[in-house]
Amino acid sequence: MKKLWIYVIAAILVVALATAGAIYYLNDNSYVAKVGDEKITNTEYKFFLGLIKYQLMNQLYITDWSSKVGNQTAEEMAKEYALEMAREHKIELMQAKKNNVKLDKEEEKSLKASFDNIIAQTGSRVEAENTIKEQFGISWSEYKSIMRDVELANKFKATEVGKFNPTDDEAKAYYDENKDNYDKATVKHILISILDDSGNKLPEDEQKKAEEKAKDILEKVKKGEDFAALVKEYSDDTASVDDGGEYTFTKGMMVKEFEDWSFDEKRKAGDTDIVKTEYGYHIMLFVKREMVPFDDVKNSIIGILKEESYSDLMESWKQDSEFSIVKNEGEYNSIKID
């Protein structure tokens, strides 16, 4: 169930960085900040801010940008992350140009195909323009220019990441230090929601009815009725219906109550109960818990270690005065999230 997953800002950044890459648009005289001698233009910044806004709305369900996240507003947080992302990608683009990294004909062809695909998906060039304008607040031509440099910076990054060669011993050490990431639980559940279609809590009497309904379903489960059939008949978690209500996950991926029940050390196959979360009442059925063997994840860990090494390299670049950042406070402060 998508709404059960807890997304953190770090995860958002990983997705955004992989998607966005670096940008550099020359025909915009306004700028939000300078990285060394290079400008982060208003257009570039809007691109990153639009990306962050989309991520937060769809993964953390933030719609009120004046709401507090820690000691700052959601808008302040989004703007800070957008600026940091823009800085890192400006550095990548500067490094790419310094190292004479260029797109070859096949990469240019692939990029053009991606633009054609957006037009095909939206239905027309006009609709593509409208979609980009709505999400990022920039024009279609600006978007194309930005995305070309995205590919350029991504190519540079891939080359740098490929220079790192973690050993098997380093990968094993990472595995041993992060075993929670490889401790997986598999459970099935039936959700009886206590939220309305707008995501608001139902009245207390309706929530009480949901609880009683969950208790009735639990009795059916205990009597041996087919769980998958009960999922199809009753569950409000439409995302998992076709899988019989089943999820496999590691710690930190689900809401606390759901996770605590699943990872209880006394939990055994066949255990069933009702767990209440902010989403409603979950009729739970425990399937199994297992450690993923090191050999099964060694290659993915090596990839993680390469990315960590690249992050360290990025941090070293940030310490170089060539890539220091200076905000254009007036322009930065004038940009708001609608």
C-alpha positions in Angstrom: 0.0 0.0 0.0 1.6 3.2 -1.2 0.2 5.3 1.7 1.9 3.0 4.2 5.4 3.7 3.1 7.4 6.3 4.9 9.5 8.4 2.6 12.4 10.4 4.0 14.0 13.4 2.5 17.2 11.4 1.8 15.2 9.0 -0.4 13.6 11.9 -2.2 17.1 13.4 -3.0 18.3 10.1 -4.4 15.4 9.9 -6.8 15.7 13.6 -7.7 19.4 13.5 -8.3 19.1 10.4 -10.5 16.3 12.1 -12.5 17.6 15.6 -12.7 21.3 15.7 -13.2 22.9 19.1 -14.0 21.4 22.1 -15.8 22.7 25.2 -17.5 20.6 27.6 -19.4 22.4 30.6 -20.9 19.6 32.8 -22.0 18.2 33.7 -18.6 19.8 36.9 -17.1 18.1 36.5 -13.7 19.8 34.2 -11.3 19.2 32.8 -7.8 22.9 32.1 -6.9 26.4 31.8 -8.2 28.6 28.7 -7.9 32.0 30.1 -8.4 31.6 32.2 -11.6 28.6 30.3 -12.9 25.0 31.3 -12.3 22.2 29.1 -11.1 19.6 30.9 -13.2 16.0 31.5 -12.2 14.9 29.0 -14.8 17.3 26.3 -13.5 16.2 26.9 -9.9 12.5 26.6 -10.9 13.2 23.3 -12.5 14.7 21.9 -9.3 12.0 23.5 -7.1 9.3 22.0 -9.3 10.9 18.6 -9.0 11.1 18.8 -5.2 7.5 20.1 -5.0 6.2 17.2 -7.0 8.1 14.7 -4.9 6.9 16.1 -1.6 3.3 16.3 -2.8 3.2 12.8 -4.1 5.4 11.0 -1.6 5.0 12.9 1.7 1.5 14.3 0.8 2.6 17.9 1.6 0.2 20.4 0.1 0.3 23.2 2.8 3.7 24.9 2.2 3.3 27.0 5.3 3.1 23.9 7.5 6.1 23.2 9.8 8.6 20.5 9.1 10.9 20.6 12.1 11.8 24.2 12.8 11.1 25.5 9.3 8.2 25.7 6.9 7.7 23.1 4.1 8.4 25.9 1.6 11.7 26.8 3.3 12.8 23.2 3.4 11.9 22.6 -0.3 13.7 25.8 -1.4 16.9 24.9 0.5 17.0 21.4 -0.9 16.3 22.7 -4.4 19.2 25.2 -4.1 21.6 22.5 -2.8 20.6 20.2 -5.6 21.1 22.9 -8.2 24.5 23.7 -6.7 25.7 20.0 -6.9 24.5 19.7 -10.4 26.1 23.0 -11.4 29.4 21.6 -10.1 28.9 18.4 -12.1 28.2 20.4 -15.2 31.2 22.6 -14.7 33.4 19.5 -14.2 31.9 17.9 -17.3 32.9 20.9 -19.4 36.3 21.1 -17.8 36.9 17.4 -18.7 35.5 17.9 -22.2 32.7 15.5 -21.7 30.3 15.6 -24.7 27.2 13.7 -25.8 27.7 11.5 -28.8 25.3 11.1 -31.7 23.5 8.1 -30.1 23.0 10.0 -26.8 21.7 13.0 -28.7 19.3 10.7 -30.6 18.1 9.1 -27.4 17.5 12.5 -25.8 15.4 13.7 -28.8 13.4 10.4 -28.6 12.7 11.2 -24.9 11.3 14.6 -25.9 9.2 13.0 -28.7 7.9 10.5 -26.2 6.7 13.3 -23.9 4.8 14.8 -26.8 3.3 11.5 -27.7 2.2 10.8 -24.1 0.7 14.2 -23.6 -1.0 14.2 -27.0 0.6 17.2 -28.7 3.4 19.7 -28.6 1.1 22.3 -26.9 0.0 19.8 -24.2 3.7 19.0 -23.6 4.4 22.7 -23.1 1.5 23.0 -20.7 2.6 20.0 -18.7 6.1 21.3 -18.3 4.9 24.8 -17.5 2.5 23.5 -14.9 5.1 21.3 -13.1 8.2 23.5 -13.4 7.1 27.0 -14.4 9.4 27.0 -17.5 8.9 26.7 -21.2 9.3 23.7 -23.4 12.4 25.1 -25.1 13.9 25.9 -21.7 13.1 22.4 -20.5 14.8 20.8 -23.5 17.9 22.9 -23.0 18.0 22.0 -19.3 17.6 18.3 -20.0 20.4 18.2 -22.5 22.7 19.4 -19.8 21.2 16.9 -17.5 22.4 14.1 -19.7 25.8 15.7 -20.0 26.3 15.9 -16.3 24.9 12.4 -15.8 27.5 11.1 -18.3 30.3 12.8 -16.3 29.0 11.4 -13.0 28.8 7.8 -14.4 32.4 8.1 -15.5 33.5 9.3 -12.1 31.5 6.6 -10.3 33.1 4.0 -12.5 36.5 4.9 -11.2 35.7 3.6 -7.7 36.3 -0.1 -7.0 35.1 -1.3 -3.6 36.4 -4.7 -2.5 34.4 -7.7 -1.5 35.7 -7.2 2.1 34.4 -3.6 2.1 31.0 -4.8 0.8 30.8 -7.4 3.5 31.7 -4.9 6.2 28.9 -2.7 5.0 26.5 -5.6 5.0 27.5 -6.5 8.6 27.1 -2.9 9.8 23.7 -2.5 8.1 22.0 -5.8 8.7 18.6 -4.1 9.4 18.5 -3.2 5.7 18.6 -6.9 4.8 16.2 -8.2 7.5 13.0 -8.7 5.6 9.5 -9.5 6.8 6.6 -10.8 4.7 3.1 -10.2 5.8 -0.4 -10.1 4.4 -3.0 -7.6 5.5 -6.6 -6.5 4.9 -7.1 -2.7 5.5 -10.3 -1.3 6.8 -9.8 2.4 6.2 -10.8 5.1 8.7 -10.1 7.9 6.1 -12.5 9.4 3.6 -11.7 10.0 0.0 -9.9 13.3 0.8 -7.7 11.6 3.4 -9.5 13.0 6.4 -10.4 10.9 9.4 -14.0 9.6 9.5 -16.3 10.5 12.3 -15.8 8.5 15.5 -19.0 6.4 15.0 -17.7 5.4 11.5 -14.3 4.6 12.9 -16.0 2.4 15.5 -17.9 0.6 12.7 -14.6 0.0 10.9 -13.1 -1.5 14.0 -16.0 -3.9 14.5 -15.8 -4.8 10.8 -12.1 -5.6 11.2 -12.9 -7.8 14.2 -15.5 -9.8 12.2 -13.0 -10.3 9.4 -10.3 -11.5 11.9 -12.7 -14.2 13.1 -13.2 -15.3 9.5 -9.4 -15.5 9.1 -9.1 -17.5 12.4 -11.8 -20.0 11.1 -9.6 -20.7 8.1 -11.4 -18.7 5.4 -9.2 -18.0 2.3 -7.2 -14.9 3.1 -6.8 -13.8 -0.6 -10.5 -14.0 -1.1 -11.1 -11.9 2.0 -8.6 -9.4 0.7 -10.5 -9.1 -2.6 -13.8 -8.7 -0.8 -12.9 -6.3 2.0 -9.5 -4.6 1.7 -9.4 -0.9 1.1 -5.7 -1.2 0.1 -6.3 -1.5 -3.6 -2.6 -1.5 -4.4 -2.1 -4.9 -2.8 -5.3 -6.7 -3.7 -3.9 -8.5 -6.7 -1.0 -9.8 -4.5 -3.3 -11.2 -1.8 -2.6 -8.2 0.5 1.1 -9.2 0.7 4.1 -7.0 1.3 7.8 -7.8 1.8 9.8 -5.0 3.4 12.7 -4.1 5.6 12.8 -1.9 8.7 12.0 1.7 8.1 9.7 1.2 5.1 6.3 0.9 6.8 4.5 2.9 9.5 5.6 2.2 13.0 2.7 0.1 14.3 2.6 -2.1 11.1 6.4 -2.6 11.3 6.6 -3.2 15.1 4.1 -6.0 14.8 5.8 -7.6 11.8 9.3 -7.5 13.4 8.3 -8.6 16.8 10.9 -11.2 17.9 8.2 -13.6 19.0 6.3 -13.4 15.7 5.9 -16.8 13.9 4.3 -17.9 10.7 0.5 -17.9 10.8 0.2 -15.3 13.5 -2.7 -13.0 13.0 -4.1 -9.9 14.7 -5.5 -6.5 14.2 -3.1 -3.5 14.1 -4.4 0.1 14.1 -2.4 2.8 12.2 -3.3 6.3 11.0 -4.8 4.6 7.9 -7.2 2.3 9.7 -7.4 -1.3 11.0 -5.2 -3.9 9.5 -6.1 -7.6 9.8 -2.5 -9.0 9.8 -1.3 -12.4 8.8 2.4 -13.1 9.3 4.2 -15.1 6.6 7.9 -15.1 7.3 11.0 -13.2 8.3 14.4 -13.8 6.7 17.9 -12.3 6.3 18.9 -11.7 2.7 22.2 -13.6 2.1 25.2 -11.4 1.5 25.9 -12.9 -1.9 22.4 -11.9 -3.1 23.1 -8.3 -2.4 26.8 -7.9 -2.8 26.6 -6.2 -6.2 24.0 -3.7 -5.0 26.2 -2.9 -2.0 29.1 -2.3 -4.2 26.9 0.1 -6.1 26.0 1.8 -2.8 29.7 2.1 -1.9 30.5 3.6 -5.2 27.8 6.2 -4.8 29.1 7.0 -1.3 32.6 7.5 -2.6 31.2 9.9 -5.3 29.3 11.8 -2.5 32.5 12.2 -0.7 34.1 13.5 -3.8 31.3 16.0 -4.3 31.7 17.2 -0.7 35.4 17.8 -1.4 34.5 19.9 -4.5 32.2 21.9 -2.3 35.1 22.9 -0.1 37.0 24.3 -3.1 36.6 28.0 -3.5 36.1 27.4 -7.2 32.6 26.0 -6.3 31.6 28.2 -3.4 28.0 29.4 -3.5 26.7 32.9 -3.0 22.9 33.5 -3.0 21.3 36.4 -4.8 19.0 37.0 -1.8 16.5 39.2 -3.5 15.8 36.8 -6.3 15.9 33.7 -4.0 13.4 35.3 -1.6 11.1 36.4 -4.4 10.5 32.8 -5.5 7.5 31.1 -3.8 5.8 27.8 -4.1 2.2 28.1 -5.4 
